[in-house]
Amino acid sequence: MEVSAKNRIDETVQNSELSTETLNELFAMQSSNPEEIEDSFNKKEISEFNYVMVAINTIYVDTQKSMHEILKNHSYDLESFHQMAEVIQEDEQLLGRLQALFNEQG
């Protein structure tokens, strides 16, 4: 699911009229000096950036909702899921076995 969301985000960025570099500059400036955006970028660039950010946020929210629904349907709560994910990431052997299992199924 996360791979699908990442692919959708990558596609959104690639389909933008702005370069990745410009999007990154706008994102950094929005975080550190939002008052300088209007002085550094034109209205079209700002509008396109806002469109991309809304699209990315929508993908994120939709993915989170889907993930919560899947967990709920399998009687897991988000905290338990995060604990399992943490254990898997910390245990390289377990991660390897799970990846092999998923590769066999896919």
C-alpha positions as CSV (number, residue, x, y, z in Angstrom):
1,M,0.0,0.0,0.0
2,E,2.8,2.4,0.9
3,V,4.6,1.6,-2.4
4,S,1.4,2.4,-4.3
5,A,1.1,5.7,-2.4
6,K,4.7,6.6,-3.1
7,N,4.2,5.8,-6.8
8,R,1.2,8.1,-6.9
9,I,3.1,10.9,-5.2
10,D,6.0,10.4,-7.6
11,E,3.6,10.6,-10.5
12,T,2.0,13.7,-9.1
13,V,5.4,15.4,-8.8
14,Q,6.5,14.3,-12.3
15,N,3.3,15.5,-13.8
16,S,3.7,18.9,-12.2
17,E,4.6,21.9,-14.4
18,L,7.3,22.6,-11.8
19,S,10.7,20.9,-11.7
20,T,11.5,18.8,-8.7
21,E,14.1,21.3,-7.7
22,T,11.5,24.1,-7.7
23,L,9.1,22.0,-5.7
24,N,11.8,21.3,-3.2
25,E,12.8,24.9,-2.9
26,L,9.2,26.0,-2.4
27,F,8.7,23.2,0.2
28,A,11.8,24.2,2.1
29,M,10.9,27.9,2.0
30,Q,7.3,27.2,3.1
31,S,8.8,25.4,6.2
32,S,11.4,28.0,7.0
33,N,10.5,31.4,5.5
34,P,7.0,31.3,4.1
35,E,6.8,35.1,3.9
36,E,9.5,35.1,1.2
37,I,7.7,32.8,-1.2
38,E,5.8,35.6,-2.9
39,D,9.0,37.5,-3.4
40,S,10.9,34.5,-4.8
41,F,8.2,32.8,-7.0
42,N,5.5,33.9,-9.4
43,K,1.8,33.3,-8.8
44,K,1.7,30.4,-11.3
45,E,4.5,28.6,-9.5
46,I,2.9,29.1,-6.1
47,S,-0.5,28.0,-7.4
48,E,1.1,24.8,-9.0
49,F,3.0,24.1,-5.7
50,N,-0.2,24.4,-3.7
51,Y,-2.0,22.1,-6.1
52,V,0.8,19.5,-5.8
53,M,0.8,19.8,-2.0
54,V,-3.0,19.3,-1.8
55,A,-2.7,16.3,-4.1
56,I,0.0,14.7,-2.0
57,N,-1.9,15.4,1.2
58,T,-5.0,13.7,-0.3
59,I,-2.9,10.7,-1.2
60,Y,-1.5,10.5,2.3
61,V,-4.9,10.9,3.9
62,D,-6.5,8.3,1.6
63,T,-3.6,5.8,2.3
64,Q,-4.0,6.3,6.1
65,K,-7.8,5.7,5.9
66,S,-7.2,2.6,3.8
67,M,-4.6,1.3,6.2
68,H,-6.8,1.9,9.2
69,E,-9.6,0.1,7.5
70,I,-7.5,-2.9,6.6
71,L,-6.1,-3.1,10.2
72,K,-9.6,-2.8,11.6
73,N,-10.8,-5.6,9.3
74,H,-8.0,-7.9,10.6
75,S,-8.7,-7.0,14.2
76,Y,-5.4,-4.9,14.6
77,D,-5.1,-1.5,16.1
78,L,-2.6,1.1,14.7
79,E,-0.4,0.9,17.8
80,S,0.0,-2.9,17.5
81,F,0.7,-2.6,13.8
82,H,3.5,0.0,14.5
83,Q,4.9,-2.2,17.2
84,M,5.1,-5.2,14.7
85,A,6.6,-2.9,12.0
86,E,9.3,-1.8,14.5
87,V,10.2,-5.4,15.4
88,I,10.4,-6.4,11.8
89,Q,12.6,-3.4,10.9
90,E,15.0,-4.2,13.8
91,D,15.2,-7.9,13.1
92,E,17.1,-8.4,9.7
93,Q,16.4,-12.2,9.7
94,L,12.7,-11.7,10.2
95,L,12.6,-9.0,7.6
96,G,14.4,-11.3,5.1
97,R,12.0,-14.2,5.8
98,L,9.0,-11.9,5.3
99,Q,10.4,-10.5,2.1
100,A,11.0,-14.1,0.8
101,L,7.5,-15.0,1.7
102,F,6.0,-12.0,-0.1
103,N,8.2,-12.7,-3.1
104,E,6.9,-16.2,-3.3
105,Q,3.3,-15.0,-3.2
106,G,3.8,-12.1,-5.6
